Amino acid sequence: MKFRIDRDALADAVAWTARTLPVRPPVPVLAGMHIEASDRLKLSAFDYEVSAQVSTDIDVEEPGTALVSGRLLAEISRSLPPHPVEVTTDGAKVMLRCGSAKFTLLTMPVEDYPTLPEMPPAAGAVGSDEFAAAVAQVAIAAGKDDTIPMLTGVRVEIEGETVTLASTDRYRLAVRELHWKPERPDFSAVALVPAKTLADTAKSLTAGAEVSIALAGTDAGSAGEGMIGFEGGGRRTTSRLLDGDFVKYRSLLPSEYAGLAEIQTGSFIEAVKRVSLVAERNTPVRLSFSQGEVVLEAGTGDEAQAVEALEATLEGDDIDIAFNPGFLLDGLSAIGSDTARLSFTTPTKPAVLTGKPPQDGENPNYRYLIMPVRLSG
């Protein structure tokens, strides 16, 4: 194998592929990055759950394949000087020459490397920036407890031209709707994708204008079942889906509200951060809404205390409601609007945080439901 490649192109391709390398590989070859040089360079990584493959232009003299330590290759390619890189194989070694720098890596048995899974059938495409933003808005509410795998995922529901993303850790729920271009107008599918994998993938595929999503529809047979694939800008990744029935989240969203408050988002975020400085671990920030203002309070009794008032508009009766400050800040940072709208029913029932829709009467495409903390006394 012998080829030349631009230093930045190599570093970028290797770094992207290396994200998928397992921290503790169950078998040694999974710590490897598969290099295939033909008309283009293909780099691959796979840990039996997630696969990543990138292809990029090279000037090839001799085609070939090799398997080397992925993390070492990533560290080396990141630190190379700004010159073209020549990669060659010599027996059981791979050599990289870049300017006056030369590295020699030992290879692993390429024949022991598992075959990457096939991409499921292409289902449609969505703008890469919008997809990354939507996934980020929803992934914040996914659970971190691996003993309940179902809650560590993002539910992806596709119905025609609408994609709905939802996740919950039982204390909050995030739902985002977006439009996409399906391959078939009647396409429908449901998948539960690991939230961390989805968030990392969506963020890393913004180099291309669009992301193609590959997923078997609900009417499909076994082709691509249990897998989801994403492709864009010469990069493709697949992930195994999570098993389990996701919560019936639509029934958790209130159909009507007793009150609605609007606050300037930036001021609200800063005030919550300041007031929560005195909030002990797992203690809430209390919000007291009245006509024209909201008063934020944290700390009680003999502890440190903080109080701050902000301008707010309120429709409905005065209300005192309390939230975990971290959960509240996650939602406020995700709504993507200058005005935060908080809709509530009672102080003990979930409230829904959204941005202010561009036009009155429109439904916001992002909703963040948050459970209040019961106030004592």
C-alpha positions in Angstrom: 0.0 0.0 0.0 1.3 3.4 -0.9 -0.5 6.7 -1.1 -0.2 10.5 -0.5 -2.7 12.7 1.2 -3.1 16.3 2.4 -2.1 16.5 6.1 -5.3 18.3 7.2 -7.5 15.9 5.3 -5.8 12.9 7.0 -6.1 14.5 10.5 -9.7 15.3 10.0 -10.7 11.9 8.6 -8.8 10.0 11.3 -10.1 12.2 14.2 -13.7 11.7 13.0 -13.3 7.9 12.7 -11.5 7.6 16.0 -14.6 8.9 17.9 -16.1 5.5 17.5 -13.2 3.5 18.9 -14.1 1.7 22.1 -12.4 2.8 25.4 -12.1 -0.8 26.5 -12.2 -3.0 23.4 -13.7 -6.4 24.1 -11.1 -7.9 21.6 -7.8 -6.2 20.7 -8.6 -5.7 16.9 -11.5 -3.4 17.8 -8.9 -0.9 19.0 -7.7 -0.8 15.4 -8.6 1.6 12.6 -9.1 -0.1 9.2 -7.3 1.6 6.4 -8.3 0.8 2.8 -6.6 2.6 -0.1 -8.1 2.1 -3.6 -9.4 5.0 -5.8 -10.2 6.8 -2.5 -9.0 6.3 1.1 -11.5 4.6 3.4 -11.0 4.7 7.2 -13.3 2.5 9.4 -13.9 1.9 13.1 -16.4 -0.5 14.7 -17.2 -1.6 18.2 -20.1 -4.0 17.4 -22.6 -1.2 18.4 -21.5 1.8 16.3 -19.6 1.9 13.1 -17.9 4.8 11.4 -16.5 5.1 7.9 -15.1 8.1 6.1 -13.8 8.3 2.5 -11.6 11.0 1.1 -9.4 11.8 -1.9 -5.9 10.5 -2.1 -3.1 10.1 -4.7 -2.7 6.3 -4.7 0.3 4.4 -6.1 -0.3 1.0 -4.7 -3.8 0.0 -3.3 -3.9 -2.1 -0.1 -5.4 -2.5 3.4 -3.9 -2.3 6.9 -5.1 -2.3 10.5 -3.3 -0.1 13.0 -3.9 1.3 16.5 -6.7 3.9 16.0 -5.8 6.1 19.0 -2.1 6.2 18.1 -2.9 7.1 14.5 -5.2 9.9 15.7 -2.5 11.3 18.0 0.1 11.1 15.3 -2.0 12.6 12.5 -3.1 15.5 14.8 0.5 16.4 15.5 2.1 16.2 12.1 3.7 19.2 10.5 1.9 21.1 7.7 3.2 19.0 4.8 1.7 16.3 2.5 1.7 12.8 4.1 3.0 9.7 2.5 1.7 6.4 3.9 3.3 3.1 2.9 3.3 -0.5 4.2 6.4 -2.6 4.7 5.6 -6.1 5.8 3.9 -5.9 9.3 4.5 -2.1 9.5 2.8 1.1 8.3 5.0 4.1 7.8 4.0 7.8 7.7 6.3 10.4 6.3 5.5 14.0 6.7 8.2 16.6 6.0 11.2 15.4 8.1 8.9 13.5 10.5 8.7 9.7 10.2 6.5 7.3 12.2 6.4 3.5 12.1 3.3 1.7 13.4 2.9 -2.0 13.9 -0.1 -3.5 12.2 -2.8 -5.8 13.6 -4.1 -8.9 11.7 -6.5 -7.3 9.2 -8.2 -10.7 8.5 -9.5 -10.7 12.1 -11.3 -7.4 11.8 -15.1 -7.7 11.7 -17.0 -6.7 8.6 -18.9 -3.4 9.0 -22.7 -3.7 9.0 -24.5 -2.8 5.8 -26.4 0.5 5.8 -30.1 0.1 6.1 -32.2 1.4 3.1 -32.0 5.2 2.6 -35.2 6.8 4.1 -34.7 10.5 3.4 -32.6 13.6 4.0 -32.6 16.6 6.3 -30.5 19.8 6.5 -27.4 18.9 8.6 -27.4 22.1 10.7 -31.1 21.9 11.6 -30.7 18.2 12.4 -27.7 18.8 14.7 -29.6 21.6 16.5 -32.8 19.5 16.9 -30.9 16.5 18.3 -29.0 18.7 20.7 -32.3 20.2 22.0 -33.7 16.7 22.7 -30.6 14.8 23.9 -30.3 16.9 27.0 -33.3 15.2 28.5 -32.2 11.7 27.9 -31.3 9.6 31.0 -27.7 8.7 31.9 -28.6 5.5 33.9 -27.5 2.5 31.8 -29.6 0.2 34.0 -32.7 1.6 32.3 -31.4 1.5 28.6 -34.8 2.7 27.2 -34.4 6.1 28.9 -30.9 6.6 27.5 -32.3 6.8 24.0 -33.9 9.4 21.7 -37.1 8.1 20.1 -37.2 9.0 16.4 -40.6 8.9 14.9 -41.0 9.5 11.1 -44.4 10.0 9.5 -44.3 11.3 6.0 -42.5 14.7 5.9 -42.4 15.1 9.8 -39.7 13.7 12.1 -40.4 13.8 15.8 -37.6 13.4 18.3 -38.3 12.8 22.0 -36.4 11.8 25.1 -37.0 11.7 28.9 -35.2 10.8 32.1 -38.6 10.8 34.0 -37.9 14.3 35.4 -38.2 16.2 32.1 -39.2 15.5 28.6 -38.0 17.1 25.4 -39.9 16.9 22.1 -38.8 18.5 18.8 -40.5 18.3 15.4 -38.8 19.0 12.1 -39.5 18.6 8.4 -37.4 16.5 6.1 -37.5 15.0 2.6 -38.5 11.4 2.7 -37.7 9.0 -0.1 -41.4 8.0 -0.2 -44.2 10.4 0.8 -45.9 7.7 2.9 -42.8 6.5 4.7 -43.2 5.8 8.4 -40.7 4.4 11.0 -40.0 4.4 14.7 -36.5 3.9 16.2 -34.9 4.3 19.7 -31.3 5.5 19.1 -28.7 5.8 21.9 -28.8 9.6 22.8 -25.0 10.0 23.1 -24.3 8.3 19.8 -27.1 10.4 18.0 -25.8 13.7 19.5 -22.2 13.0 18.6 -23.1 11.8 15.1 -25.4 14.8 14.3 -22.8 17.3 15.5 -20.1 15.7 13.4 -22.0 15.6 10.1 -22.5 19.3 9.7 -19.7 19.6 7.1 -22.1 18.5 4.3 -25.3 20.4 3.6 -27.6 17.4 4.2 -27.6 14.3 6.3 -29.1 11.2 4.7 -30.9 8.9 7.3 -31.1 5.2 6.6 -33.7 3.3 8.4 -36.0 0.4 7.8 -39.7 1.5 7.7 -42.5 0.0 9.8 -43.6 -1.9 6.7 -40.2 -3.4 6.0 -39.0 -6.9 6.4 -35.7 -7.8 8.1 -33.5 -5.6 5.8 -31.6 -3.2 8.1 -33.8 -4.0 11.1 -32.3 -3.0 14.4 -30.0 -0.5 12.8 -30.0 3.2 11.8 -27.5 4.8 9.5 -26.5 8.4 8.9 -24.4 9.7 5.9 -23.1 13.1 4.9 -20.0 14.8 3.5 -18.2 11.6 2.8 -18.9 10.2 6.3 -21.2 7.4 7.2 -22.1 5.9 10.6 -24.4 3.1 11.8 -25.7 2.4 15.2 -27.6 -0.5 16.8 -31.0 0.5 18.1 -32.1 0.1 21.7 -34.8 -2.4 22.6 -37.8 -1.6 24.8 -41.0 0.3 24.6 -40.6 4.1 25.0 -43.0 5.9 27.4 -46.2 7.2 25.8 -44.9 10.7 26.0 -47.7 12.5 24.2 -50.1 11.8 27.0 -47.7 13.6 29.4 -48.0 16.9 27.6 -50.9 18.9 29.0 -53.7 19.7 26.5 -54.6 22.9 28.3 -53.0 25.3 30.8 -54.2 27.5 33.7 -51.5 30.1 33.3 -48.8 31.3 31.0 -45.7 33.5 31.7 -43.2 35.1 29.4 -39.7 36.2 30.4 -36.7 37.5 28.5 -34.6 34.3 28.1 -31.1 35.8 28.6 -32.0 37.6 31.8 -33.8 34.5 33.1 -30.8 32.2 32.5 -28.4 34.7 34.2 -30.8 35.1 37.2 -31.3 31.3 37.6 -27.5 30.9 37.6 -27.0 33.6 40.2 -29.8 32.5 42.5 -28.9 28.8 42.3 -25.4 29.5 43.6 -26.8 29.2 47.1 -29.0 26.2 46.3 -27.7 23.1 48.1 -27.4 19.9 46.0 -30.9 18.7 44.9 -32.7 21.8 46.3 -34.9 23.8 44.0 -35.1 27.4 42.8 -38.5 28.8 43.6 -40.3 31.0 41.1 -43.1 33.3 42.3 -45.1 34.7 39.4 -47.4 37.7 39.8 -48.6 40.4 37.4 -45.5 42.1 35.9 -42.8 40.1 37.6 -41.3 36.8 38.7 -39.3 36.5 42.0 -36.6 33.8 42.1 -35.5 32.5 45.5 -33.2 29.8 46.7 -31.9 28.7 50.1 -34.0 28.5 53.2 -33.8 29.0 57.0 -30.3 29.1 58.4 -28.7 28.5 55.0 -27.4 31.1 52.5 -30.2 32.7 50.6 -30.7 34.5 47.4 -33.6 36.5 45.9 -33.9 38.3 42.5 -36.9 39.8 40.7 -37.3 40.0 36.9 -39.9 41.5 34.6 -42.4 38.9 33.4 -45.8 38.9 31.8 -48.4 36.6 33.3 -51.7 35.4 32.0 -53.7 33.7 34.7 -53.5 33.6 38.5 -50.4 34.2 40.6 -48.4 31.0 41.1 -45.5 29.7 43.1 -43.6 26.8 41.5 -40.1 25.3 42.0 -37.7 23.5 39.7 -34.4 21.8 39.8 -32.1 24.7 38.6 -30.0 22.4 36.4 -33.0 21.0 34.6 -34.5 24.5 34.2 -31.2 25.9 32.7 -30.9 23.0 30.3 -34.4 23.8 28.9 -33.8 27.6 28.8 -30.5 27.1 26.9 -32.2 24.8 24.4 -35.4 26.7 23.4 -33.5 28.9 20.9 -35.7 32.0 21.4 -35.3 35.5 23.0 -38.5 35.0 24.9 -39.1 32.0 27.2 -42.7 30.9 27.6 -43.6 28.8 30.7 -47.1 27.2 30.7 -48.4 25.6 33.8 -51.5 24.0 35.3 -50.8 23.7 39.1 -47.6 24.1 41.2 -47.4 20.3 41.5 -48.0 19.3 37.9 -45.5 19.4 35.0 -44.9 22.8 33.3 -44.0 23.2 29.7 -41.2 25.5 28.6 -41.1 26.7 25.0 -39.9 29.7 23.0 -42.4 32.3 21.9 -43.8 31.2 18.5 -43.1 33.6 15.6 -46.9 34.1 15.2 -49.6 33.8 17.9 -51.6 30.6 17.7 -48.7 28.7 16.1 -47.5 25.6 17.9 -43.8 25.7 18.9 -41.7 23.0 17.3 -39.8 22.4 20.5 -41.3 21.7 23.9 -39.5 21.0 27.2 -41.7 19.5 29.9 -40.3 19.8 33.4 -41.5 18.3 36.7 -41.8 20.8 39.5 -40.2 20.1 42.9 -42.9 20.0 45.7 -42.5 23.0 48.0 -42.5 22.2 51.7 -44.5 24.4 54.1 
